């Protein structure tokens, strides 16, 4: 596309050359360069020689579009600061880091960066980070005997395992005491323990063993594999308790279901 020259007036042409000289002589001074580029772009001082601002930059100074706009942005960021704050921003990387900060927070961030040592792009980015959110203490997750998390709503009932243990301990003590009495042929307990392990003694021991096993069915062992502790109405496996005993888990649960539970617990 052929460029159609648009004449500048004398004042525009004079300023155009002045801006070009600033850029040529101070290309490293990014803020002066950026300000000059900004003026050329916004006032279209390039229009006598070039069709677009981008063409002006690439042809005259071999500056790509992104580089030119970064210089402009850097100059704008610095220009918005107070003189004292602007003295802290001495290069483009600092200004680029500051450009990511909302304008109303830039002076605050810059002051924070300066308070922690030399102001660099990295220190500006660090100062701009929001303060870490306070960690909220979480209640520790309790696991059943298989390593599966116990739903919170089951914990009050689960924690009553000590009630079951008291009864189990009591039955165990009775069994032990009667066994000792029988072995020692204690006259006091002969009507109960018998002599020579007769049929009545065997029945008593069997009843106590059954009592121990039956009471043990109340002891929490594993979150119910059927309802997963959600207390599904009329869950036959856990009887609406949300958990099952060790005996039930080891004898009533099929092998595939056990594998599923083990895989979940490993995760």
Secondary structure, DSSP 8 states (H G I E B T S, - for coil): ---------HHHHHHHHHHHHHHHHTTT-HHHHHHHHHHHHHHTTTTTT-SSHHHHHHHHT---HHHHHHHHHHHHHHHTS-HHHHTT--SHHHHHHHHTS-GGGHHHHHHHHHHTSS--HHHHHHHHS-------------B-TTS-B--GGGHHHHTTHHHHHHHHHHHHHHHHHHHHHHHTT-GGGHHHH-SSS-HHHHHHHHHHHHHHHHHHTTS--EE-TTTTTS--TT-TTTTTSSEE-HHHHHHHS-HHHHHHHHHHHH-
